Amino acid sequence: MVLACFPACAGDGIEAILRLARATTPQPELIISYSDIGTFHGGTAIEVRGDGKILRWDVKPFDVGVALQNEARMQPQEMQQLLGLLVDLELWKQEETNERHPIPDQSFRQLVVRQGTDRSFVSEDYNLMQSGRIGKIHGQLARAIPKGTHLCLIPKQAKPELSRAVPIIDCDGPG
């Protein structure tokens, strides 16, 4: 008998990880990544690690090869608020969306939560910026770290998204 684990299984692991991290201290390997970077619109990518390190990249429209980077430290109470919001909004689950044709130049944003081999990926239409679940997380993250100030180059072989396990910035970037 062969058992297959579909995305729901991975989400269940992330749910348990987030609930445990909320109740105790997050593991340093916990990574919460937000990105709304698009080729035409530029955007922002923010990564929070379980040890409180927070990184931010701001990319200008049509210039996805260069980013302004900033690094900060998230206070433990801010981390607990973020974890609480992730749990309350159940951000390990992809919400059902109505099937519709994509709009030209439509942008999406994504939230990736991972620890070890467990991973959850959620995306939503960028136009839901304030009302969407990921928009609420973006607001909290944007308040935790100011816009980037240090110029960095994004490697040509890496796409400007944080859903990969590889570094997207070749200077002081996520590891």
C-alpha positions in Angstrom: 0.0 0.0 0.0 1.4 3.4 -1.0 0.4 6.6 0.8 0.8 9.9 -0.9 1.0 13.2 0.9 -0.7 16.0 -1.0 -0.3 19.7 -0.1 -2.8 19.4 2.8 -0.4 17.1 4.6 2.4 19.7 4.3 0.1 22.3 5.6 -0.8 20.2 8.6 2.9 20.0 9.5 3.3 23.8 9.3 0.1 24.3 11.4 1.7 22.2 14.2 5.0 24.0 13.8 3.3 27.5 14.0 1.1 26.5 17.0 4.1 25.2 18.9 6.2 28.2 18.0 3.4 30.5 19.2 3.2 28.6 22.5 7.0 28.4 23.1 10.0 29.9 21.3 10.3 29.5 17.5 13.0 27.3 16.2 15.8 29.3 14.4 15.2 27.2 11.3 11.6 28.6 11.0 11.4 30.9 7.9 8.5 33.1 7.0 8.9 34.6 3.5 6.6 37.2 1.9 7.0 38.4 -1.7 5.1 40.6 -4.1 7.9 41.2 -6.5 6.9 41.2 -10.2 8.8 42.2 -13.3 6.6 45.1 -14.3 5.7 46.4 -10.8 8.8 45.7 -8.8 7.8 45.1 -5.2 8.9 43.9 -1.8 10.2 40.7 -0.3 10.5 40.2 3.4 11.9 37.2 5.3 11.6 36.5 9.0 13.6 33.8 10.7 12.7 32.0 13.9 15.7 33.7 15.7 14.2 37.1 15.0 16.4 38.2 12.1 14.3 40.0 9.5 15.5 40.9 6.0 13.8 43.1 3.4 14.4 43.8 -0.3 12.7 46.5 -2.3 12.8 46.2 -6.1 12.0 49.0 -8.6 9.7 48.3 -11.5 11.5 46.8 -14.5 14.7 46.4 -12.5 14.4 43.0 -10.9 18.1 42.5 -11.0 18.8 45.1 -8.3 17.3 45.4 -4.8 17.6 47.7 -1.8 18.2 45.5 1.2 17.7 46.2 4.9 18.3 44.0 7.9 16.8 44.2 11.4 15.9 42.2 14.5 12.3 41.4 15.4 11.6 41.6 19.1 10.2 38.4 20.8 6.8 40.1 21.4 6.6 41.1 17.7 7.4 37.6 16.7 4.7 36.2 18.9 2.2 38.6 17.4 3.2 37.5 13.9 2.9 33.9 14.8 -0.4 34.5 16.4 -1.7 36.3 13.2 -0.4 33.4 11.0 -2.3 30.9 13.2 -5.4 33.0 13.5 -5.6 33.5 9.7 -4.7 29.8 9.1 -2.0 30.9 6.6 -0.9 27.3 5.9 -4.1 26.9 3.9 -4.6 28.1 0.3 -8.1 29.7 0.1 -10.4 28.6 -2.7 -10.6 31.2 -5.4 -13.2 31.6 -8.2 -11.8 30.4 -11.5 -11.4 33.4 -13.8 -9.2 34.4 -16.6 -6.0 36.3 -15.5 -5.9 40.0 -16.1 -2.9 41.3 -18.1 -0.1 42.4 -15.8 -2.0 40.9 -12.8 0.3 40.6 -9.8 0.2 38.0 -7.0 1.9 37.9 -3.7 2.9 34.8 -1.8 3.7 33.7 1.7 5.9 30.7 2.3 6.4 29.2 5.7 9.0 26.5 6.1 10.9 24.6 8.7 13.0 21.6 7.9 11.2 19.5 5.3 7.8 21.0 6.1 6.6 23.8 3.8 3.4 25.8 3.1 2.9 28.0 0.1 -0.1 30.5 -0.1 -0.7 33.1 -2.8 -3.4 35.7 -3.5 -4.2 38.4 -5.9 -2.2 41.6 -5.1 -5.4 43.6 -5.6 -6.6 42.2 -2.2 -3.7 44.1 -0.6 -5.6 45.4 2.4 -8.5 42.9 2.7 -6.6 39.7 1.9 -5.0 37.4 4.5 -1.5 37.9 3.2 -2.1 41.7 3.1 -2.6 41.6 6.9 0.7 39.8 7.3 2.4 42.3 4.9 1.2 45.2 7.0 2.7 43.7 10.2 6.0 42.8 8.4 6.3 46.3 6.7 5.9 48.0 10.1 8.7 45.7 11.6 11.4 46.8 9.1 11.9 50.0 7.1 12.5 50.0 3.3 15.9 48.7 2.1 18.9 51.0 2.1 21.8 48.8 1.0 22.1 48.1 -2.8 22.3 44.4 -3.7 22.4 42.4 -6.9 20.0 39.5 -7.4 21.7 36.7 -9.2 20.5 36.3 -12.9 19.8 32.6 -12.4 17.4 33.2 -9.4 13.9 34.5 -10.0 12.8 37.3 -7.6 10.7 35.1 -5.4 11.2 33.6 -2.0 9.4 30.3 -2.6 12.8 28.7 -3.5 15.1 27.3 -0.9 18.1 29.0 -2.6 19.4 32.5 -1.8 17.8 35.2 -4.0 20.3 38.0 -3.1 24.1 37.5 -3.5 24.9 39.9 -0.6 23.8 39.4 2.9 20.8 37.5 1.6 18.9 34.6 3.1 20.8 31.4 3.5 
